[in-house]
Amino acid sequence: MEDKRDYYEILGLKKGATEDEIKKAFRKKAMEYHPDKNPGDKSAEEKFKEVNEAYGILSDKEKKDLYDKFGHAGVDPNAGFGAGGAGGFGGGGVGFDFGDLGDIFGSFFGGGAGRSSARRRNAPRKGQDLQVALNIKFEEAAFGTKKKVKLRKNVECPSCNGTGAENGTAKTVCPDCGGTGQIQRQQNTPFGSFMNVTTCPRCHGTGEIIETPCKECGGSGRIRKEVTISVNIPAGVDNDSVISLRGQGEPGFNGGPAGDLFVIIAVDNHKLFTRVGDDLKLDIPITFDQAALGTTLTVPTLKERVKYKVPAGTQPGTTFRLKGKGVKSLRGGKTGDLYIRVNLEVPTKLSSDQKQKVRELGEAIGPEAYAKRKKYSDIVKNLCENK
């Protein structure tokens, strides 16, 4: 516990970071250390796991509150009040262990609270939720796709089917506590006799023991394994979209349901398009003669090429809209629009002959053709005359 790094430090944050700051920091770090970008790099793999663990705690309000109050002990499954602690509350195991309090109350009230604690230890609990980052292409985000993600996680031991007992054997009632998970001892004091209730050291409060542990998992009922999971990416996802896969997390305890897997999406940039919500933006360079005389542009979209007529006299920076040529909304059937901005490109490499023709063109057109320039010159002239 002393060797574990601070979760905020792992994500490059300060304590008190907002939900959005935590999410953005996780995505940045997860992509930096993702195994696909660091093949064979064990150090990056460990850091990737560390980042996922930190996000798993700080992205969950209940776990984050415990961590902020008690540090790593607050979210340690083996601590008396942490995430995953026996008898805890909350889905993935986060909660507060009342076992010790039950022992205290049991010593005064004859063990009733202790038996309740034992029942909580044996109650079904949901398995740990997991997170994984997935990098996809721009077009895959727009149209949807199917992907496979690989991750290492605990899975139910195939040899014992998660019981922890060697095949052909079973768990038995703990002979020391009789299945209650508690040991009761009467103490005589000058003030009278009291019943002292403590957690059974043999079964650790579960009320059951495994006499012949499974050889493959050592009695834990689970093994560590790399698994490949298929993910359906719906059309319209964007950066930081989260896809929830029910039951693809780690196995539950005592017959409880498996945790969930949260796939956090990161989308590559496109060479041409910029996405803003469900809309797309595209900059197209045009020449002076195209802007002055008008032209028909061939405009690329995500699906096809379309023709668009640019009117004569179009000014640099003018934006046109192509309705329904954006990205399909993730939350409905509506599709965004494509906004085209035309930018005037000024030639930079001209021959002597070309330069002369440009001068001749400028003289031939004359200042009266430039309405904005004429307006600017008149304002400047009036300012100078009034000084």
KETITI-689560 format. One record per atom (N, C-alpha, C, O): x, y, z; residue in one letter. Coordinates in steps of 0.001 Angstrom, whole numbers, plus 500000, padded with zeros to 6 digits. Layout:
N
XYZA ...
// end
This chain:
387
500827498798500000M 500000500000500000M 500862501254500000M 500503502263499393M 502005501187500686E 502878502352500762E 503533502631499410E 503909503767499124E 503673501572498561D 504351501733497288D 503428502264496194D 503908502669495135D 502128502273496425K 501188502703495389K 501260504215495188K 501292504983496149K 501286504621493932R 501337506042493616R 499962506681493778R 498933506013493675R 499966507962494030D 498723508713494168D 497983508692492838D 498581508933491789D 496675508404492876Y 495898508298491659Y 495852509617490885Y 495882509616489655Y 495780510730491597Y 495779512029490917Y 497122512256490211Y 497169512770489094Y 498197511868490873E 499537512018490290E 499668511176489023E 500266511622488043E 499117509967489034I 499184509078487877I 498548509730486654I 499058509610485540I 497424510426486873L 496723511080485765L 497214512502485512L 496714513183484617L 498191512951486298G 498720514292486116G 497773515377486576G 497720516457485989G 497020515085487635L 496020516020488136L 496300516417489581L 497144515825490254L 495582517419490036K 495632517810491439K 494338517366492106K 493300517249491456K 494412517123493395K 493224516698494137K 492121517744493979K 492380518945494047K 490902517279493771G 489789518178493550G 489487518392492083G 488646519225491744G 490162517650491193A 489916517781489757A 488461517450489428A 487849516605490081A 487916518112488426T 486522517908488035T 486382516614487237T 487367516004486822T 485127516216487037E 484838514988486278E 485383515089484856E 485957514130484339E 485203516263484217D 485698516449482853D 487215516417482806D 487794515844481883D 487867517027483789E 489333517019483838E 489869515603484011E 490879515237483409E 489192514809484832I 489612513422485051I 489455512618483770I 490331511831483412I 488339512815483082K 488083512073481844K 489111512430480764K 489636511545480088K 489393513725480604K 490351514155479584K 491761513663479913K 492496513231479025K 492127513729481168A 493462513269481576A 493600511773481347A 494649511302480906A 492531511015481650F 492577509566481437F 492757509242479954F 493589508411479590F 491972509905479104R 492060509615477678R 493462509902477136R 493988509140476325R 494061511002477591K 495398511371477139K 496428510339477588K 497255509891476793K 496375509968478855K 497343509015479394K 497120507611478817K 498079506902478510K 495853507217478671A 495549505882478149A 496061505730476728A 496599504683476368A 495900506765475923M 496400506699474555M 497922506725474517M 498530506107473642M 498540507429475451E 500001507511475498E 500633506149475793E 501660505793475216E 500002505387476705Y 500581504119477132Y 499864502899476558Y 500144501772476965Y 498939503113475616H 498161501981475100H 499089500939474469H 500013501307473744H 498863499645474731P 499726498583474199P 499860498614472686P 500910498243472161P 498818499050471962D 498901499103470506D 499926500117470029D 500505499968468953D 500147501148470837K 501133502165470471K 502506501882471071K 503486502541470725K 502574500911471963N 503844500561472611N 504026499045472623N 504141498446473692N 504053498419471450P 504142496954471400P 505421496433472059P 506526496872471743P 505239495487472982G 506386494865473642G 506996495688474754G 507964495245475373G 506467496872475035D 507016497736476083D 506331497415477415D 505207497852477662D 507011496655478264K 506442496236479543K 506187497426480455K 505203497453481194K 507089498420480399S 506920499605481242S 505646500351480876S 504900500776481758S 505391500512479569A 504172501185479113A 502931500376479491A 501893500944479829A 503045499048479431E 501917498186479791E 501539498364481260E 500360498434481608E 502571498437482121E 502306498634483549E 501685499996483809E 500770500129484621E 502195501010483109K 501643502353483279K 500209502419482764K 499379503125483336K 499911501690481688F 498552501641481152F 497592501043482181F 496483501543482376F 498037499959482840K 497222499343483886K 497023500320485049K 495936500424485616K 498104501034485388E 498064501990486488E 497062503110486179E 496295503521487050E 497076503594484940V 496168504653484517V 494725504173484576V 493846504905485032V 494471502935484114N 493116502375484153N 492620502228485587N 491456502498485884N 493523501793486479E 493147501632487885E 492789502976488504E 491799503099489224E 493617503991488211A 493367505324488758A 492035505876488265A 491272506458489036A 491760505689486969Y 490500506202486416Y 489306505443486981Y 488247506025487212Y 489479504140487203G 488401503339487758G 487943503852489115G 486769503731489466G 488861504420489872I 488518504963491188I 487999506388491080I 486940506706491620I 488739507250490383L 488405508678490367L 487178508996489512L 486564510047489693L 486806508103488581S 485620508341487754S 484340507911488454S 483241508223487996S 484480507199489557D 483318506754490325D 483185507657491553D 484066507677492412D 482078508404491631K 481932509401492697K 482094508784494085K 482759509355494950K 481486507620494293E 481528506991495613E 482955506562495973E 483428506776497089E 483627505944494979K 485007505513495227K 485923506721495402K 486818506715496247K 485688507759494594K 486516508961494671K 486394509616496044K 487390510062496615K 485169509671496572D 484963510260497901D 485743509484498967D 486371510071499848D 485688508150498865L 486435507322499827L 487930507541499691L 488647507630500688L 488400507628498444Y 489832507827498215Y 490284509195498727Y 491350509317499330Y 489462510229498483D 489811511571498947D 489883511639500473D 490669512404501030D 489052510829501147K 489027510854502615K 490103509973503245K 490752510358504218K 490280508770502663F 491137507784503333F 492352507346502525F 493142506527502995F 492513507887501305G 493627507473500480G 493411506061499953G 492273505618499794G 494508505354499684H 494405504007499110H 493685503043500039H 493044502099499576H 493780503266501326A 493094502377502267A 491588502425502072A 490894501442502330A 491080503562501620G 489649503710501435G 489100502890500288G 487901502613500243G 489978502488499340V 489523501714498183V 490239500379498074V 490207499736497026V 490890499961499161D 491596498685499184D 490626497567499542D 489989497624500594D 490497496536498679P 489567495435498984P 489881494726500288P 488996494118500891P 491135494795500733N 491513494088501954N 491455494960503203N 491669494485504318N 491160496252502997A 491085497150504154A 489710497048504789A 488783496476504214A 489598497595505948G 488343497478506692G 487243498377506190G 486093498216506598G 487558499340505301F 486491500252504870F 486673500644503413F 486338501769503042F 487187499767502589G 487505500186501236G 486654499547500179G 485738498773500455G 486996499907498920A 486277499364497783A 486479497871497721A 487605497380497801A 485396497158497580G 485484495714497474G 485623495029498800G 485751493805498832G 485605495751499900G 485747495140501212G 484575494244501516G 483474494464501011G 484798493236502337A 483722492300502637A 482544493034503233A 482696493874504119A 481363492704502733G 480159493340503260G 479987494745502774G 479167495482503321G 480746495161501740G 480632496527501242G 479361496723500465G 478621495775500205G 479109497979500090F 477942498269499283F 478395498905497998F 479510499422497921F 477532498877496960G 477866499500495707G 478330498485494713G 478984497513495091G 478014498673493441G 478325497733492401G 479726497501492154G 479987498469492868G 480676497168491854G 482043496829491738G 482720496629493009G 483930496406493019G 482005496693494140G 482632496365495400G 482951497533496246G 483438497347497361G 482703498784495782V 483079499894496639V 482124499967497800V 480923499760497626V 482630500257498986G 481732500345500124G 482459500461501428G 483679500617501469G 481702500385502491F 482249500515503831F 481980499228504591F 480842498765504661F 483026498656505157D 482900497373505841D 482469497599507280D 483157498268508052D 481316497028507633F 480792497160508981F 481183495968509855F 480665495799510959F 482113495139509342G 482469493935510083G 482988494230511475G 482544493610512441G 483927495171511598D 484501495494512906D 483451496085513828D 483412495782515021D 482585496946513253L 481520497505514085L 480588496400514553L 480091496420515679L 480358495424513658G 479510494301514045G 480109493536515201G 479388493086516092G 481444493382515198D 482101492693516307D 481901493455517611D 481659492862518662D 482006494770517528I 481857495582518736I 480449495458519290I 480254495222520483I 479429495628518373F 478047495511518836F 477760494096519322F 477008493892520276F 478371493120518650G 478135491743519043G 478622491454520446G 478022490645521153G 479711492108520867S 480254491864522199S 479304492348523290S 479369491895524433S 478406493289522913F 477461493803523917F 476082493160523786F 475355493005524767F 475730492780522521F 474365492317522308F 474286490849521886F 473323490442521236F 475287490059522250G 475189488617522061G 475446488134520650G 475061487010520327G 476077488924519788G 476525488422518495G 475537488586517372G 475799488099516272G 474403489252517585G 473430489410516511G 474007490152515327G 473823489751514178G 474720491261515620A 475310492038514539A 476397491242513856A 476598491394512651A 477107490396514588G 478167489583514002G 477607488613512986G 478196488419511922G 476472487997513300R 475865487074512346R 475402487820511102R 475476487297509990R 474918489061511302S 474517489872510156S 475715490156509266S 475605490144508040S 476874490416509896S 478095490669509138S 478495489450508332S 478947489573507194S 478328488266508923A 478666487042508207A 477774486872506986A 478237486459505923A 476477487195507146R 475574487086506014R 475976488036504900R 475885487701503719R 476424489234505291R 476863490181504271R 478083489653503530R 478190489823502315R 479002489016504244R 480191488480503590R 479826487402502568R 480495487265501544R 478773486644502841N 478365485577501946N 477357486041500904N 476964485262500035N 476937487286500978A 475931487786500029A 476554487935498642A 477747488221498532A 475768487747497585P 476281487944496221P 476748489380496019P 476086490325496449P 477899489534495360R 478433490869495090R 478858490962493628R 479409490019493061R 478592492096493048K 478958492337491654K 480471492399491505K 481170492881492396K 480974491906490372G 482402491948490094G 482885493341489749G 482088494259489556G 484186493489489675Q 484806494791489424Q 484529495268487994Q 484661494500487041Q 484144496543487852D 484027497143486523D 485418497422485971D 486358497647486733D 485552497408484649L 486837497649483997L 486675498729482936L 485574498963482438L 487785499387482594Q 487793500378481517Q 488917500049480545Q 489958499521480936Q 488693500365479283V 489728500195478271V 489558501300477232V 488435501680476901V 490669501811476723A 490631502851475687A 490703502192474315A 491424501213474122A 489946502741473362L 489925502200472005L 490062503333471006L 489261504268470996L 491091503245470161N 491358504265469152N 490742503830467817N 490993502714467361N 489936504698467185I 489304504361465908I 489513505491464905I 489870506610465273I 489285505175463633K 489436506164462579K 488222507100462525K 487153506797463056K 488424508240461869F 487373509253461762F 486127508677461089F 485009508869461566F 486334507961459961E 485206507386459235E 484501506300460048E 483282506155459960E 485255505544460831E 484652504508461667E 483732505123462721E 482688504560463052E 484126506273463237A 483284506961464215A 482011507482463554A 480941507464464162A 482126507942462315A 480979508526461626A 479961507473461200A 478755507699461300A 480442506323460726F 479538505322460154F 479324504102461048F 478451503280460772F 480111503979462112G 480007502805462966G 480874501669462445G 481200501625461259G 481243500763463319T 482103499648462924T 482083498590464015T 481443498768465052T 482774497510463784K 482975496483464802K 484465496372465081K 485273496334464153K 484826496319466345K 486221496239466751K 486400495141467785K 485444494692468418K 487634494725467939K 487978493772468995K 488989494430469933K 489953495047469481K 488766494296471220V 489711494830472202V 490288493671473005V 489601492699473317V 491568493804473329K 492229492796474149K 492556493399475505K 492999494545475587K 492343492647476551L 492694493091477891L 492921491886478784L 492400490798478537L 493703492101479817R 493932491064480816R 493011491326481997R 492927492445482503R 492325490281482423K 491410490437483537K 491234489103484245K 491637488058483734K 490633489149485415N 490285487925486123N 489063487300485469N 488089487991485169N 489115485999485251V 487977485261484714V 487711484063485618V 488574483641486388V 486516483534485510E 486157482362486316E 487054481184485951E 487246480881484774E 487593480533486954C 488495479402486726C 487722478284486020C 486693477836486525C 488205477828484856P 487474476785484133P 487557475415484803P 486694474565484584P 488582475197485612S 488753473882486238S 487749473630487349S 487262472512487515S 487433474703488130C 486525474525489270C 485219475289489098C 484382475315490001C 485048475921487914N 483843476717487636N 483631477831488659N 482502478206488974N 484758478349489170G 484688479488490070G 484444479157491525G 484330480066492347G 484358477877491872T 484093477526493278T 485345477610494132T 485254477826495341T 486516477443493525G 487774477427494270G 488140476045494778G 489255475829495253G 487201475102494681A 487443473744495170A 487836472836494009A 487322472981492900A 488748471902494266E 489191470965493238E 487985470208492673E 487040469881493391E 488051469941491366N 486954469253490695N 486598467953491416N 487469467134491708N 485311467778491697G 484865466587492419G 484725466808493910G 484228465937494623G 485163467976494397T 485023468320495818T 484162469574495933T 483754470151494925T 483893469982497148A 483059471164497368A 483480471863498646A 484212471309499466A 483005473086498799K 483237473810500052K 482463473122501174K 481416472513500952K 482998473234502364T 482323472647503523T 482112473710504588T 482775474747504599T 481180473430505474V 480916474367506569V 482122474406507491V 482674473371507866V 482515475608507845C 483677475767508723C 483383475115510082C 482400475472510732C 484224474164510519P 483953473483511791P 484204474380513009P 483667474123514087P 485007475418512846D 485333476268513991D 484170477196514354D 483911477429515535D 483468477727513345C 482386478685513613C 481015478121513292C 480005478784513524C 480964476895512756G 479684476293512420G 478960476987511292G 477741476863511170G 479698477729510449G 479100478405509300G 478642479822509576G 478141480489508670G 478799480302510802T 478355481671511121T 479376482714510712T 479037483883510530T 480621482297510566G 481679483250510245G 482192483997511456G 483059484863511333G 481651483661512658Q 482017484377513871Q 482389483382514980Q 481824482291515070Q 483317483769515790I 483682482984516978I 483194483754518211I 483517484928518390I 482417483078519050Q 481880483712520261Q 482569483136521492Q 482670481920521657Q 483030484014522329R 483674483588523577R 483088484410524728R 482964485633524659R 482740483691525767Q 482189484381526934Q 483330484866527815Q 484273484127528098Q 483230486117528242Q 484239486708529110Q 483577487105530430Q 482532487755530456Q 484215486697531513N 483741487067532843N 484542488256533339N 485773488226533365N 483842489286533727T 484485490503534224T 483836490868535551T 482783490325535888T 484444491780536314P 483837492232537570P 482440492814537377P 481665492911538329P 482118493206536121F 480818493815535869F 479806492790535361F 478651493123535095F 480249491549535231G 479345490514534743G 479946489775533565G 481110489979533218G 479146488914532952S 479609488117531819S 479208488796530502S 478087489276530337S 480174488815529570F 479928489403528259F 480330488406527182F 481244487604527374F 479634488464526043M 479942487604524907M 480795488391523924M 480353489398523370M 482027487921523711N 482943488565522773N 482840487857521425N 483041486645521347N 482528488606520358V 482346488031519028V 483442488563518106V 483615489774517964V 484182487642517483T 485252488025516561T 485086487248515256T 484421486214515208T 485708487773514200T 485680487075512905T 486455485771513003T 487551485722513561T 485876484729512460C 486521483415512484C 487827483470511706C 487811483789510517C 488960483168512339P 490252483248511645P 490446482150510613P 491262482300509705P 489714481053510734R 489910479935509815R 489237480180508457R 489832479923507411R 488001480676508481C 487280480902507220C 487215482377506839C 486636482733505813C 487818483243507680H 487846484693507440H 486444485279507332H 486219486227506579H 485508484719508078G 484173485277508150G 483211484793507085G 482062485232507053G 483655483892506203T 482763483421505143T 481867482279505608T 480812482045505019T 482272481570506652G 481495480436507134G 481765479155506385G 481193478116506714G 482639479205505366E 482959478027504567E 484464477894504408E 485194478883504462E 484921476669504213I 486345476426503965I 486473475497502767I 485562474735502440I 487624475583502130I 487927474709500992I 489025473753501442I 490180474150501590I 488667472522501652E 489634471542502134E 490602471106501034E 491769470819501303E 490111471058499800T 490975470672498670T 490918471788497624T 490080471740496723T 491796472793497729P 491761473917496782P 492061473469495351P 492816472524495124P 491464474154494414C 491716473907492994C 493188474178492681C 493744475197493088C 493804473255491955K 495238473389491652K 495502474543490682K 496552475182490745K 494559474803489796E 494804475840488781E 494704477250489349E 495517478110489011E 493722477498490205C 493513478858490720C 493945479014492172C 493893480117492715C 494376477911492814G 494818477997494207G 493696478247495190G 493950478654496324G 492448478011494777G 491320478206495689G 490627479543495551G 489630479788496229G 491133480426494680S 490516481757494542S 489266481722493666S 488414482605493764S 489155480705492810G 488006480610491925G 488144481415490657G 487217481449489848G 489285482071490458R 489499482883489265R 490964482871488860R 491851482673489691R 491204483083487578I 492564483138487055I 492717484401486205I 491730484974485743I 493953484820486010R 494252485994485187R 494448485532483752R 495200484592483491R 493764486200482815K 493816485738481435K 493621486903480473K 492895487852480767K 494282486817479316E 494046487813478269E 492837487375477453E 492784486244476970E 491873488266477301V 490657487946476570V 490466488944475425V 490946490076475477V 489762488499474406T 489415489352473267T 487904489527473240T 487157488548473241T 487462490770473216I 486024491070473292I 485622491897472080I 486292492872471739I 484524491508471425S 484011492244470271S 483182493439470749S 482396493336471691S 483378494559470082V 482665495788470444V 481960496348469215V 482596496584468188V 480672496557469312N 479912497214468246N 479960498722468469N 479438499228469463N 480587499430467543I 480699500889467645I 479553501517466856I 479530501387465632I 478606502186467497P 477486502796466753P 477928504023465974P 478886504697466354P 477235504308464896A 477525505498464091A 477295506754464919A 476300506869465634A 478235507697464811G 478068508979465496G 478877509138466765G 478826510199467388G 479635508106467178V 480434508264468395V 481502509322468163V 481876509600467024V 481988509909469253D 483004510957469162D 484017510738470266D 483904509790471043D 484998511606470337N 485983511528471413N 485290511500472770N 484360512265473023N 485757510609473634D 485260510451475003D 483887509786475076D 483311509696476160D 483352509317473950S 482134508500474023S 482458507223474797S 483552506675474667S 481512506757475594V 481725505557476407V 480699504499476021V 479493504745476052V 481191503324475658I 480320502200475316I 480362501213476475I 481432500754476874I 479191500891477011S 479098500007478161S 478757498597477697S 477773498384476989S 479589497632478109L 479354496225477798L 479004495510479092L 479875495245479922L 477742495203479256R 477272494585480487R 477862493184480663R 477876492376479735R 478345492920481874G 478821491589482213G 480172491215481641G 480583490059481743G 480886492180481030Q 482204491872480460Q 483347492313481372Q 484509492298480967Q 483018492706482603G 484056493029483577G 484542491767484263G 484539490693483661G 484959491880485511E 485463490714486226E 484305489969486890E 483268490564487181E 484485488657487131P 483397487848487689P 483000488321489076P 483807488881489819P 481719488079489411G 481217488485490719G 481632487515491809G 482342486540491564G 481173487802493017F 481504486987494184F 480231486354494738F 479167486973494762F 480367485124495175N 479242484414495805N 478002484375494915N 476874484511495389N 478231484188493631G 477116484105492701G 476616485442492211G 475611485500491502G 477288486514492567G 476888487839492105G 477195488028490628G 477979487265490063G 476586489042489980P 476802489266488549P 478209489784488268P 478856490370489136P 478665489556487044A 479964490075486624A 479885491596486488A 478809492156486281A 481029492249486607G 481089493691486414G 480926494052484941G 480752493176484094G 480982495333484647D 480819495812483275D 482150496304482725D 483064496639483479D 482245496340481405L 483424496876480725L 483023498167480040L 482067498198479265L 483759499241480329F 483487500538479714F 484581500840478700F 485752500974479053F 484184500944477433V 485114501213476340V 485072502706476046V 484035503238475650V 486193503374476238I 486275504829476048I 486907505107474684I 488024504676474400I 486171505831473853I 486542506018472456I 487450507238472265I 487214508305472832I 488485507051471456A 489336508159471002A 489350508115469474A 489633507069468890A 489048509236468825V 488898509274467371V 490081510009466738V 490456511097467176V 490664509397465700D 491761510033464980D 491265511276464234D 490097511355463855D 492163512245464028N 491834513420463232N 491732513040461754N 492327512055461316N 490972513830460992H 490841513620459553H 491745514606458817H 492020515692459326H 492205514238457631K 493096515106456861K 492385516349456335K 493013517384456115K 491072516242456135L 490331517376455566L 489287517948456509L 489175519164456659L 488526517069457141F 487363517516457903F 487688517777459368F 488539517123459970F 486977518758459917T 486986519014461359T 485560518809461859T 484613519318461260T 485404518069462950R 484067517777463452R 483709518683464619R 484507518876465537R 482512519231464577V 481967520034465667V 480574519504465964V 479617519841465267V 480456518676466993G 479186518009467259G 478888517031466132G 479685516136465851G 477737517205465489D 477379516354464348D 477669517039463013D 477428516459461955D 478182518261463056D 478514518996461833D 479978518786461462D 480820518475462305D 480257518969460152L 481624518905459649L 482001520253459049L 481153520962458507L 483284520599459153K 483787521833458552K 484919521487457594K 485751520621457866K 484925522194456459L 485914521922455414L 486390523242454821L 485569524067454420L 487702523455454760D 488289524636454127D 488731524255452706D 489426523260452504D 488309525079451721I 488696524831450330I 489391526076449779I 488809527161449801I 490615525943449288P 491304527084448683P 490793527339447256P 490596526394446491P 490580528611446900I 490180528960445530I 491080530081445020I 491726530783445798I 491109530231443714T 491964531252443098T 491199532567442934T 489983532627443118T 491951533625442580F 491336534945442405F 490280534920441315F 489188535460441490F 490603534292440187D 489643534281439079D 488387533478439426D 487290533828438993D 488545532386440218Q 487370531617440642Q 486473532442441556Q 485249532406441432Q 487091533192442480A 486309534020443397A 485638535174442662A 484493535517442957A 486348535776441703A 485819536937441000A 484732536568439998A 483726537267439881A 484934535476439280L 484025535116438195L 483013534047438588L 482033533819437878L 483254533391439726G 482407532270440120G 482927530977439528G 483619530986438510G 482599529878440156T 483079528578439669T 482225527465440270T 481419527694441172T 482417526280439757T 481763525103440328T 482834524223440960T 483748523755440279T 482715524002442262L 483707523222442994L 483259521772443136L 482070521482443276L 484231520874443099T 483976519482443443T 484278519324444929T 485427519431445355T 483230519070445710V 483354519058447170V 483315517609447687V 482348516893447425V 484348517172448414P 484305515823449000P 483426515809450253P 483439516756451040P 482678514748450427T 481958514506451675T 482429513153452192T 483270512507451567T 481894512723453326L 482319511438453876L 481860510258453018L 482442509176453092L 480807510463452196K 480269509359451401K 480565509480449914K 480722508471449227K 480642510726449407E 480704510916447958E 481290512292447646E 481653513056448540E 481369512577446358R 481748513909445904R 480516514580445304R 479747513957444572R 480342515876445632V 479196516618445111V 479684517911444467V 480773518398444771V 478865518460443574K 479183519720442919K 478515520872443666K 477367520770444100K 479261521975443806Y 478686523158444460Y 479106524396443673Y 480286524595443387Y 478113525228443326K 478372526424442521K 478680527610443423K 477861528010444251K 479873528165443250V 480299529346444002V 479982530582443169V 480470530691442044V 479181531518443681P 478781532688442881P 479937533657442638P 480908533684443394P 479821534444441580A 480829535458441269A 480909536486442403A 479901536827443021A 482102536962442658G 482299537964443694G 482356537396445099G 482235538140446072G 482537536095445220T 482625535473446547T 483860535978447282T 484964535981446737T 483659536403448521Q 484753536949449312Q 485478535853450103Q 484874534842450461Q 486772536055450372P 487525535079451174P 486871534870452540P 486433535831453174P 486806533628452987G 486218533318454290G 484726533082454255G 484127532763455282G 484099533235453067T 482661532970452955T 482385531489453226T 483117530616452761T 481318531222453985T 480976529847454348T 479648529445453724T 478663530180453803T 479635528278453107F 478423527719452513F 478053526437453259F 478917525760453818F 476753526111453261R 476284524921453981R 475720523876453024R 474914524186452146R 476161522629453214L 475572521490452523L 474773520709453561L 475348520042454422L 473460520794453479K 472593520207454485K 472633518672454431K 472575518072453358K 472732518059455612G 472670516603455719G 473913515880455273G 473872514669455056G 475028516587455128K 476270515947454699K 477267515812455849K 478461515616455623K 476772515917457079G 477652515769458234G 477629514351458781G 477664513381458024G 477568514238460119V 477619512946460804V 476257512646461416V 475590513533461947V 475858511390461333K 474595510972461925K 474658511102463441K 475641510712464071K 473595511655464013S 473572511865465456S 473523510530466193S 472802509613465798S 474301510437467271L 474334509224468078L 473018509033468822L 472665507908469174L 472292510112469063R 471077510058469883R 469785510131469058R 468698510293469611R 469915510010467743G 468718510069466913G 469075509889465458G 470241509696465111G 468052509954464595G 468288509725463180G 468761510943462416G 469121510826461244G 468772512113463044K 469150513339462353K 470638513334461999K 471470512823462749K 470955513923460826T 472339514015460379T 472764515476460333T 471990516339459918T 473983515754460756G 474502517114460766G 474783517636459360G 474531516947458371G 475305518853459277D 475566519513457997D 477070519651457757D 477877519514458676D 477428519925456493L 478817520187456114L 478943521664455780L 478232522167454910L 479846522365456466Y 480073523786456237Y 481395523965455472Y 482462523549455923Y 481279524596454305I 482440524813453443I 482879526269453547I 482084527179453313I 484124526483453890R 484664527848453920R 485690527984452798R 486648527215452717R 485470528987451926V 486402529192450815V 487447530219451229V 487123531269451784V 488679529905450956N 489802530788451289N 490552531153450004N 490917530278449220N 490773532430449804L 491482532894448612L 492969532589448744L 493621533010449700L 493487531860447778E 494928531565447787E 495641532522446840E 495301532603445659E 496615533235447351V 497402534177446562V 498631533452446029V 499349532823446806V 498893533521444728P 500066532821444167P 501364533380444742P 501494534584444962P 502311532495444979T 503585532906445588T 504772532785444634T 505811533407444857T 504630532001443587K 505737531825442633K 505268532252441251K 504554531520440566K 505682533453440853L 505293534002439566L 506529534329438735L 507540534800439256L 506428534072437450S 507507534458436543S 507400535955436255S 506413536592436624S 508392536502435611S 508379537930435281S 507198538259434381S 506543539289434545S 506941537385433447D 505822537608432530D 504484537575433279D 503598538388433018D 504350536619434218Q 503112536520434997Q 502916537746435888Q 501802538251436025Q 504000538217436487K 503919539413437332K 503431540611436524K 502616541401437002K 503936540740435294Q 503532541860434447Q 502049541783434112Q 501354542799434085Q 501570540566433857K 500153540390433538K 499266540711434741K 498161541229434580K 499760540396435968V 499006540738437171V 498901542248437318V 497852542770437695V 500023542967437011R 500001544430437085R 499006544993436083R 498230545895436401R 499036544458434886E 498132544922433845E 496679544659434231E 495795545472433961E 496444543500434871L 495084543180435311L 494619544159436374L 493477544620436348L 495515544479437319G 495171545429438367G 494833546798437812G 493894547448438274G 495595547238436822E 495344548537436210E 494047548509435410E 493305549490435377E 493786547379434770A 492595547273433935A 491317547257434767A 490299547815434358A 491369546626435919I 490181546545436766I 489869547893437394I 488727548349437339I 490858548533437986G 490637549836438581G 490060549751439988G 489479548732440361G 490219550828440780P 489789550808442187P 488284550759442368P 487815550330443422P 487494551191441356E 486048551225441532E 485430549824441652E 484292549682442099E 486174548810441258A 485650547437441342A 485778546862442746A 485180545834443065A 486569547537443584Y 486809547043444946Y 486024547891445939Y 486550548874446461Y 484794547529446203A 483900548330447047A 484419548464448473A 484384549559449035A 484893547389449065K 485384547432450444K 486635548291450547K 486785549076451483K 487538548138449571R 488775548928449597R 488464550420449432R 489075551264450087R 487490550739448536K 487102552138448316K 486509552729449603K 486816553866449962K 485652551950450303K 485043552417451545K 486116552687452605K 486065553688453319K 487089551769452689Y 488188551921453650Y 488993553184453338Y 489340553941454245Y 489293553411452043S 490098554583451651S 489364555881451966S 489977556854452407S 488052555897451741D 487272557109452034D 487279557429453529D 487384558593453915D 487166556386454379I 487180556615455831I 488540557161456275I 488612558097457071I 489603556571455757V 490950557035456104V 491156558465455644V 491739559266456375V 490687558808454438K 490834560160453909K 490107561184454781K 490637562261455056K 488874560840455220N 488098561756456047N 488761561962457425N 488757563068457965N 489332560872457983L 490021560997459264L 491229561915459160L 491488562720460054L 491960561788458067C 493151562613457893C 492786564093457663C 493498564990458114C 491678564333456963E 491278565705456685E 490763566414457932E 490849567638458029E 490224565647458895N 489670566237460117N 490717566483461187N 490399567026462245N 491945566099460937K 493001566316461949K 493622567676461782K 494524568040462536K 
// end
